[in-house]
Amino acid sequence: MAPCSPRLVIPVNIKKKPWEQEKPLHNRWHPDIPPVAEVVEGELFRVETVDWTGGAIGDNSSAEDVKCLDLSTVKKGTSEWKRIAAEAARTIPGRENGGNCDIKNLSRGSKIYFPVFVDGANLSMGDMHFSQGDGEVSFCGAIEMSGFLELKCGIIRGGMDKYLTPMGPTKLHVNPIFEIGPLEPRFSEWLVFEGISVDEKGQQHYLDASVAYKRAVLDAIDYLSKFGYTKEQVYLLLSCCPCEGRLSGIVDAPNAVATLAIPIAIFDQDIRPQKHSVPSGPQLFRRPDVLKCTYDGTLPTTKNLASV
């Protein structure tokens, strides 16, 4: 028997504004924002989403929409909506309830355990990426996209009390847990850049992992720019390619150590240090045996036994 098709609970028309949708979208968290759909525990359902700008960036070669992007957009409405907009938390950062995680490995087949703080849970989602590197270092440098998610929800009653210990004064001081899905980019060869918590001016920042990761990224940008790429190109590349970021050391005071691993196979040239001179630019290697097939039409076929 074929699997059941997911029920579409939130449709999206990408030609319309978020507030013009059949079921209005939102870019803020607030308990007074009413739910627009309900699902049954264990039901397979589909949610369609717009890109993170709500369709403000066009599918064209112009950069004007990015340059003039207004992230403060609030649709004019009733005084109640204005109150909610003023009190609500933006969906831009990651938060205790999940928020905008931007985690590269949070992809197809993942399982997420969200803490629930309000009646009904009020699950929402968006800001999908076609591809992203750890950190999304150039802010919105992942390959952004509209799309849809198919998922199921379950409830672990009392799960927060059983599994999550608040690391703060209230029950809000917890964070989600997730399992990585089985489908993710797999590479076997990496060039790894190390960064320590000493900034570009030589100032040391005690166990500051953010400074350490920034230094690893800056070193990678400078290194790859010697192979014919501009630094701006490398900056964007590190945001959208499946590079791996790690906090490699946070105990050996005074320096935190972070690493950035870049898959070698994504380049059309060997980017590893060599004894000979660095190539003057990206090299295109033409291999005539690639993408050829020896099939001549005489291979045996496999019969579908169900049709016999």
C-alpha positions as CSV (number, residue, x, y, z in Angstrom):
1,M,0.0,0.0,0.0
2,A,1.3,3.4,-0.9
3,P,2.0,5.8,2.0
4,C,-0.6,8.4,2.8
5,S,-0.1,11.8,1.2
6,P,0.6,14.6,3.8
7,R,-2.3,17.0,4.5
8,L,-1.4,20.6,3.4
9,V,-2.2,22.7,6.5
10,I,-0.5,26.0,5.5
11,P,-0.5,26.8,1.8
12,V,1.7,29.7,0.5
13,N,1.4,31.8,-2.7
14,I,4.9,33.1,-3.3
15,K,3.5,35.9,-5.4
16,K,1.7,37.4,-2.4
17,K,2.9,39.3,0.7
18,P,3.0,37.4,4.0
19,W,-0.1,39.2,5.3
20,E,-2.0,38.5,2.0
21,Q,-1.7,34.8,2.4
22,E,-4.7,32.6,2.9
23,K,-3.4,31.9,6.4
24,P,-1.3,34.9,7.5
25,L,2.4,34.4,8.3
26,H,4.4,35.9,11.1
27,N,7.9,37.1,11.9
28,R,7.6,37.5,15.6
29,W,7.0,35.3,18.6
30,H,4.1,36.1,20.9
31,P,1.7,33.9,22.9
32,D,-1.3,36.0,21.7
33,I,-0.7,35.3,18.0
34,P,-3.5,32.8,17.3
35,P,-2.8,29.5,15.6
36,V,-4.0,29.2,12.0
37,A,-4.2,25.4,11.8
38,E,-4.4,22.3,14.0
39,V,-2.9,18.8,13.5
40,V,-3.4,15.5,15.3
41,E,-0.5,13.9,17.1
42,G,1.3,11.5,14.7
43,E,-0.4,13.0,11.6
44,L,1.8,13.5,8.5
45,F,1.3,17.1,7.3
46,R,2.8,19.7,5.0
47,V,3.7,23.4,5.7
48,E,4.7,25.7,2.8
49,T,7.1,28.6,3.5
50,V,8.3,31.7,1.9
51,D,12.0,32.8,1.9
52,W,13.3,34.6,5.0
53,T,12.5,38.0,3.6
54,G,8.9,37.2,2.9
55,G,9.4,37.5,-0.8
56,A,11.1,40.9,-0.6
57,I,14.1,39.7,-2.6
58,G,13.4,39.1,-6.3
59,D,14.6,36.2,-8.5
60,N,16.9,38.4,-10.6
61,S,20.4,39.6,-11.0
62,S,19.9,43.0,-9.2
63,A,21.3,43.7,-5.8
64,E,19.1,46.7,-5.1
65,D,16.4,44.7,-3.2
66,V,19.2,43.4,-0.9
67,K,20.7,46.8,-0.4
68,C,17.4,48.5,0.4
69,L,15.8,45.6,2.4
70,D,13.7,46.7,5.3
71,L,13.6,44.2,8.1
72,S,11.4,46.3,10.3
73,T,8.3,45.8,8.2
74,V,5.1,45.6,10.2
75,K,1.7,45.5,8.6
76,K,-0.6,48.2,9.8
77,G,-3.6,46.8,11.6
78,T,-5.7,47.1,14.8
79,S,-4.4,48.4,18.0
80,E,-4.2,44.8,19.3
81,W,-1.9,43.8,16.5
82,K,0.2,46.9,17.1
83,R,0.5,45.9,20.7
84,I,1.6,42.3,19.8
85,A,4.1,43.6,17.3
86,A,5.6,46.0,19.9
87,E,5.8,43.3,22.6
88,A,6.8,40.3,20.5
89,A,10.3,38.8,20.1
90,R,11.7,38.7,16.5
91,T,12.2,35.3,14.9
92,I,15.7,36.3,13.7
93,P,17.8,34.7,16.5
94,G,17.8,31.3,18.0
95,R,15.8,31.1,21.2
96,E,14.9,28.8,24.1
97,N,11.8,27.7,22.1
98,G,14.0,26.9,19.0
99,G,13.8,30.1,17.1
100,N,15.9,30.6,14.0
101,C,18.6,28.0,14.6
102,D,20.3,28.0,11.2
103,I,21.9,24.7,12.0
104,K,23.3,23.0,8.9
105,N,22.7,19.5,10.1
106,L,19.0,20.2,10.9
107,S,17.8,18.8,7.7
108,R,15.7,16.1,6.1
109,G,15.1,13.2,8.5
110,S,16.0,15.1,11.6
111,K,14.0,14.7,14.8
112,I,13.7,17.7,17.1
113,Y,12.6,17.8,20.8
114,F,11.2,21.3,21.5
115,P,10.4,22.6,24.9
116,V,6.8,23.8,25.0
117,F,6.0,27.0,26.9
118,V,2.4,27.8,25.8
119,D,-0.9,25.9,25.5
120,G,-1.2,24.3,22.1
121,A,2.6,24.5,21.5
122,N,2.0,26.9,18.5
123,L,4.7,25.4,16.3
124,S,5.9,27.5,13.3
125,M,8.7,27.3,10.9
126,G,10.5,29.0,8.0
127,D,13.8,30.4,6.6
128,M,14.7,27.3,4.7
129,H,18.1,26.9,3.1
130,F,19.1,24.9,0.0
131,S,22.7,24.8,1.3
132,Q,24.6,26.4,4.2
133,G,27.9,26.3,5.9
134,D,28.3,26.2,9.7
135,G,27.8,29.7,11.1
136,E,26.3,31.2,7.9
137,V,29.1,33.7,8.4
138,S,28.0,36.3,5.9
139,F,24.6,36.8,7.7
140,C,22.2,35.7,4.9
141,G,24.9,34.0,2.8
142,A,23.2,30.6,2.7
143,I,21.3,29.7,-0.4
144,E,17.9,31.0,0.7
145,M,14.7,29.4,-0.6
146,S,11.0,29.1,-0.4
147,G,9.8,25.5,0.1
148,F,7.8,23.1,2.1
149,L,8.3,20.7,5.0
150,E,6.6,17.4,5.6
151,L,6.6,16.4,9.3
152,K,4.8,14.7,12.2
153,C,4.5,15.9,15.8
154,G,4.4,13.9,19.0
155,I,4.0,14.9,22.6
156,I,6.1,13.8,25.5
157,R,3.9,14.8,28.4
158,G,6.0,16.1,31.3
159,G,9.1,15.8,29.1
160,M,10.5,19.1,30.1
161,D,10.5,18.2,33.8
162,K,11.9,14.7,33.0
163,Y,14.7,15.6,30.6
164,L,15.5,19.4,30.8
165,T,17.0,21.0,33.8
166,P,16.7,24.8,33.6
167,M,20.2,26.5,33.6
168,G,18.8,29.7,35.0
169,P,16.2,31.2,37.4
170,T,13.1,30.1,35.5
171,K,11.8,27.2,33.5
172,L,12.5,29.3,30.3
173,H,16.2,28.6,30.6
174,V,16.3,25.4,28.6
175,N,17.0,24.7,24.9
176,P,15.9,22.2,22.3
177,I,17.6,18.8,21.5
178,F,17.7,17.2,18.1
179,E,18.8,14.1,16.2
180,I,20.7,14.6,12.9
181,G,18.9,13.1,9.9
182,P,20.5,10.5,7.7
183,L,20.8,12.7,4.6
184,E,23.6,15.3,4.7
185,P,26.6,16.1,2.6
186,R,29.4,13.5,3.0
187,F,33.0,14.3,2.3
188,S,36.2,12.4,3.1
189,E,38.9,15.1,2.5
190,W,39.0,18.4,4.3
191,L,41.3,21.4,4.6
192,V,41.0,22.7,8.2
193,F,41.8,26.2,9.3
194,E,42.5,26.9,13.0
195,G,41.6,30.1,14.8
196,I,42.5,31.3,18.3
197,S,41.0,34.1,20.4
198,V,43.4,36.8,19.3
199,D,41.9,39.4,17.1
200,E,43.4,41.1,14.0
201,K,45.0,43.9,16.2
202,G,46.8,41.3,18.3
203,Q,44.5,41.7,21.3
204,Q,43.8,38.6,23.2
205,H,40.2,37.8,24.2
206,Y,40.1,35.3,27.1
207,L,38.5,32.0,25.9
208,D,36.3,33.9,23.4
209,A,35.1,31.3,21.0
210,S,33.5,33.9,18.7
211,V,36.8,35.6,18.1
212,A,38.5,32.3,17.5
213,Y,36.0,31.2,14.9
214,K,36.2,34.6,13.2
215,R,39.9,34.2,13.0
216,A,39.6,30.7,11.4
217,V,37.1,32.2,8.8
218,L,39.4,35.2,8.1
219,D,42.4,32.9,7.6
220,A,40.4,30.7,5.2
221,I,39.2,33.7,3.2
222,D,42.8,35.0,2.9
223,Y,44.2,31.6,2.0
224,L,41.6,30.8,-0.7
225,S,42.0,34.3,-2.2
226,K,45.5,33.2,-3.3
227,F,43.9,30.7,-5.7
228,G,42.2,33.2,-8.0
229,Y,39.0,33.9,-6.0
230,T,38.1,37.3,-4.7
231,K,37.8,37.6,-0.9
232,E,34.1,38.5,-1.3
233,Q,33.6,35.3,-3.3
234,V,35.2,33.2,-0.6
235,Y,33.2,35.0,2.1
236,L,30.0,34.0,0.4
237,L,31.3,30.5,-0.4
238,L,31.9,29.8,3.3
239,S,28.3,30.8,4.0
240,C,26.7,28.4,1.5
241,C,29.1,25.5,1.1
242,P,28.9,22.5,3.6
243,C,31.9,23.6,5.6
244,E,32.2,22.2,9.2
245,G,32.8,24.6,12.1
246,R,34.0,23.3,15.5
247,L,34.8,24.6,18.9
248,S,38.0,22.6,19.3
249,G,39.3,23.9,22.6
250,I,37.8,25.9,25.4
251,V,39.8,24.7,28.4
252,D,43.4,25.7,27.6
253,A,43.4,29.3,28.9
254,P,43.8,32.0,27.8
255,N,43.0,31.0,24.1
256,A,39.9,29.4,22.8
257,V,40.5,27.3,19.6
258,A,38.0,27.0,16.8
259,T,38.4,25.2,13.5
260,L,36.8,25.6,10.1
261,A,36.9,22.5,7.8
262,I,36.3,23.0,4.1
263,P,35.7,20.0,1.8
264,I,38.4,19.8,-0.8
265,A,36.2,18.1,-3.4
266,I,34.0,21.2,-4.0
267,F,36.8,23.0,-5.8
268,D,37.9,22.4,-9.4
269,Q,41.6,22.7,-8.4
270,D,43.8,21.3,-5.6
271,I,43.7,23.9,-2.9
272,R,46.2,22.1,-0.6
273,P,49.6,23.6,0.0
274,Q,52.1,22.4,-2.6
275,K,55.9,22.7,-3.1
276,H,55.3,24.3,-6.5
277,S,53.9,27.8,-6.9
278,V,50.2,28.6,-6.1
279,P,48.0,28.5,-9.2
280,S,47.3,31.9,-10.7
281,G,43.5,31.3,-10.7
282,P,40.8,28.7,-10.8
283,Q,41.7,25.9,-13.2
284,L,39.1,23.9,-15.2
285,F,40.1,20.3,-15.6
286,R,38.4,18.6,-18.5
287,R,38.1,14.9,-18.1
288,P,36.5,13.3,-21.2
289,D,35.8,10.0,-19.5
290,V,33.4,11.7,-17.0
291,L,29.7,11.5,-17.6
292,K,30.0,9.0,-20.4
293,C,28.0,5.8,-20.4
294,T,28.8,2.5,-22.1
295,Y,25.2,1.3,-22.1
296,D,24.3,0.2,-25.7
297,G,20.7,-0.7,-25.1
298,T,21.2,-4.5,-24.8
299,L,21.4,-4.8,-21.0
300,P,18.8,-7.2,-19.4
301,T,15.7,-5.7,-17.8
302,T,14.2,-6.7,-14.5
303,K,10.6,-7.6,-14.6
304,N,8.1,-6.2,-12.1
305,L,6.8,-9.4,-10.5
306,A,3.7,-7.6,-9.2
307,S,2.5,-7.2,-12.8
308,V,2.8,-10.9,-13.7
